[in-house]
């Protein structure tokens, strides 16, 4: 597993189960990558949250500069 730091700078969304899409707030995040998917973790107040994205969706957000790797 590959771990790095990044910053959310645009609109990045993930789906909560079968429910609606939710937005990851702008700011610093931690990225953990596997060959299949990417887990994005962030702090929201006193809670730690995370979301999983397919690699293809993650690469799209990188290309759009909605996610900027900082490390």
C-alpha positions as CSV (number, residue, x, y, z in Angstrom):
1,X,0.0,0.0,0.0
2,X,1.3,3.4,-1.0
3,X,0.5,6.4,1.4
4,X,0.9,10.1,0.6
5,X,-0.4,13.5,1.5
6,X,-2.6,15.6,-0.7
7,X,-4.9,18.6,-0.8
8,X,-8.5,18.7,-2.0
9,X,-8.7,21.9,-4.1
10,X,-11.9,21.3,-6.1
11,X,-15.1,19.3,-6.0
12,X,-14.3,15.7,-5.1
13,X,-17.3,13.4,-4.5
14,X,-17.8,9.8,-3.3
15,X,-20.8,7.6,-2.8
16,X,-21.9,6.5,0.6
17,X,-23.0,2.9,0.0
18,X,-26.0,3.0,-2.3
19,X,-27.0,6.5,-1.2
20,X,-26.3,9.9,-2.6
21,X,-22.9,11.4,-3.5
22,X,-21.1,13.3,-0.7
23,X,-18.4,15.9,-1.1
24,X,-15.0,15.6,0.5
25,X,-14.2,19.1,2.0
26,X,-11.4,21.2,0.7
27,X,-8.2,20.9,2.6
28,X,-5.5,18.4,3.6
29,X,-6.1,14.7,3.2
30,X,-4.1,11.4,3.4
31,X,-4.1,9.1,0.4
32,X,-3.7,5.3,0.5
33,X,-3.4,3.6,-2.8
34,X,-3.7,0.0,-3.8
35,X,-3.8,-1.3,-7.4
36,X,-7.6,-1.4,-7.3
37,X,-8.6,1.7,-5.4
38,X,-7.7,4.8,-3.3
39,X,-8.8,5.6,0.2
40,X,-8.9,9.3,1.1
41,X,-8.9,10.2,4.8
42,X,-9.5,13.6,6.4
43,X,-10.5,15.2,9.7
44,X,-13.9,16.9,10.1
45,X,-14.2,18.5,13.5
46,X,-13.5,15.8,16.1
47,X,-14.1,12.9,13.7
48,X,-11.9,11.1,11.2
49,X,-13.6,10.2,7.9
50,X,-12.6,8.3,4.8
51,X,-13.9,7.4,1.4
52,X,-12.8,4.9,-1.2
53,X,-12.6,5.7,-4.9
54,X,-11.7,3.6,-7.9
55,X,-8.2,4.3,-9.4
56,X,-9.8,5.6,-12.6
57,X,-11.9,8.2,-10.7
58,X,-8.9,9.2,-8.6
59,X,-6.8,9.8,-11.7
60,X,-9.6,11.9,-13.2
61,X,-9.6,14.1,-10.1
62,X,-5.8,14.4,-10.3
63,X,-6.0,15.4,-14.0
64,X,-8.6,18.0,-13.2
65,X,-6.4,19.3,-10.3
66,X,-9.3,18.8,-7.8
67,X,-6.8,16.7,-5.9
68,X,-3.2,17.9,-5.7
69,X,-0.5,15.5,-4.3
70,X,1.8,17.4,-1.8
71,X,4.4,14.7,-1.2
